[in-house]
Amino acid sequence: MARVIAVALPKGGVGKTTTAVNLASSLAVAEQRTLLIDMDTFGASALSLGFTDGTVKSGLYEVFNFTTTLTNAIHKTDLPYLDFIPSNVHSLQSEERMFRLADNRTMLRNAMRGVVHQYDFIVLDCPPILRGMSTNALTAADSVLIPVKPGHFALDAVDKLFKYLEWIKEVANKTISVEGILLTMHEPNTRVTDITLKELHSKYQRYLFDIFIPKNNLLGEASFYGKPAVLYDINSRGSKAYLEIAQQVIARTRQSRVAVTTLEPTILQQFAQQA
């Protein structure tokens, strides 16, 4: 069964789409069956993968309107192990309707039931707001990965997201965990970066990835040309950083699954002894 990871933070410009696209692509390079779902009506993930209106057959909009299934909305990408579902929202009217439909926070979780067994990972690219589509994503996710750009506003957004996660755990998804906090657009030896890291270490040290995503023009260039970084320049610093993050995510997932597998016989033995 897939591990579902929501990439979320209620702040724009921190690298959510860049992280979602490049994490998903890096997982696929590691031959993990991966599905990327664009939860943002702006549709930046589609552009980053080279999809245009003419190459999109259907998307999450049709799924939420019950005119197609999630399976039928899947698009193949240039990476053999990476599939993609676009948001496919192209007008203000459809965007408003999407927001209304997303008020039902279980829409995505219900729609994904038919595909979770087909993948190793499902990555959800969330919009920069904590309602509607983001709530759907957090309700359906096993964990949330939090990209943070150095700066005061992004730190405030992290605090806001953690408070929101407590509400999600109470009302919608009690098992959701934090996959990690990922510092993006990292510039070493700058005052803003140093202050941001100090704050993150003081509040959220146990969640912080030990790998940072460097401020790297090639990441922006890759999305401009509709390619993930691994296909644009796999040797770039940005590509290598996301490949390392993907390996850490894979290792953590395997460890957690081994822990569950080894725990089950122990529980059965306890019941046998009690009987």
CORFENJO-V6319 format. One record per residue. SS is DSSP state (~ for helix, > for strand, _ for the rest). PSI is psi as a letter, one per 20 degrees, with the letter a starting at -180 (NA if undefined). BURIAL is 1 if it has 24 or more other ideal C-beta (glycine too) atoms within 12 Angstrom, else 0. Layout:
SS/PSI/BURIAL
SS/PSI/BURIAL
//
This chain:
_/q/0
_/q/1
>/p/1
>/o/1
>/o/1
>/p/1
>/o/1
_/q/1
_/p/1
_/l/1
_/p/1
_/q/0
_/j/0
_/i/1
_/k/1
~/g/1
~/g/1
~/g/1
~/g/1
~/g/1
~/g/1
~/h/1
~/g/1
~/g/1
~/h/1
~/h/1
~/g/1
~/h/1
~/h/1
_/j/1
_/k/0
_/p/1
_/o/1
>/p/1
>/p/1
>/p/1
>/p/1
>/o/1
_/i/1
_/p/1
_/i/1
_/h/1
_/k/1
~/h/1
~/h/1
~/g/1
~/h/1
~/h/1
_/j/1
_/j/1
_/q/1
_/r/0
~/h/0
~/i/0
~/j/0
_/p/1
_/h/0
_/r/1
_/b/1
~/h/1
~/g/1
~/h/1
~/g/1
~/h/1
_/j/0
_/k/0
_/i/0
_/r/0
_/r/0
_/h/1
~/g/0
~/i/0
~/i/1
_/p/1
>/p/1
>/q/0
_/a/1
_/i/1
_/p/1
_/h/0
_/j/1
>/p/1
>/r/1
>/q/1
>/o/1
_/r/1
_/h/1
_/l/1
_/p/1
_/j/0
_/r/0
~/h/0
~/g/0
~/h/0
~/g/1
~/g/0
~/h/0
~/g/1
~/g/1
~/g/0
~/h/1
_/i/1
_/h/0
_/o/0
_/i/1
_/j/0
~/g/1
~/g/1
~/g/1
~/h/0
~/h/1
~/i/1
~/h/0
~/i/0
_/i/1
~/h/1
~/i/0
~/i/0
_/r/1
_/h/1
>/q/1
>/p/1
>/p/1
>/o/1
>/o/1
_/q/1
_/r/1
_/k/1
_/q/1
_/m/1
_/r/1
_/d/1
~/h/1
~/h/1
~/g/1
~/g/1
~/g/1
~/h/1
~/h/1
~/i/1
_/q/1
_/h/1
>/r/1
>/p/1
>/p/1
>/o/1
>/p/1
>/p/1
>/p/1
_/p/1
_/q/1
~/g/0
~/h/0
~/h/1
~/g/1
~/h/0
~/h/1
~/g/1
~/g/1
~/g/0
~/g/1
~/h/1
~/g/0
~/h/1
~/h/1
~/h/0
~/g/0
~/g/1
~/h/0
~/h/0
~/i/0
_/h/1
_/n/1
_/i/0
_/i/0
_/q/1
>/r/1
>/o/1
>/h/1
>/r/1
>/p/1
>/o/1
>/p/1
>/r/1
_/l/1
>/p/1
_/o/0
_/q/0
_/k/0
_/q/0
~/g/0
~/g/1
~/g/1
~/g/0
~/g/0
~/g/1
~/h/1
~/g/0
~/g/1
~/h/1
~/h/0
~/h/0
~/h/0
~/k/1
~/h/0
~/i/0
~/i/1
>/p/1
_/q/1
_/j/0
_/p/1
_/q/1
_/o/1
>/q/1
_/o/1
_/o/1
~/h/0
~/h/1
~/g/1
~/h/0
~/g/0
~/g/1
~/h/1
~/h/0
_/j/0
_/k/1
_/q/1
_/q/1
~/h/1
~/h/1
~/h/1
~/g/1
_/n/0
_/i/0
_/j/0
_/q/1
~/h/0
~/g/1
~/g/1
~/h/1
~/g/1
~/h/1
~/h/1
~/g/1
~/g/1
~/g/1
~/h/0
~/g/1
~/g/1
~/g/1
~/g/0
~/g/1
~/g/1
~/g/0
~/g/0
~/h/0
~/h/0
~/h/0
~/g/0
~/g/0
~/g/0
~/h/0
~/h/0
~/g/0
~/h/0
~/g/0
~/g/0
~/h/0
~/h/0
~/g/0
~/h/0
~/g/0
~/h/0
~/h/0
_/NA/0
//
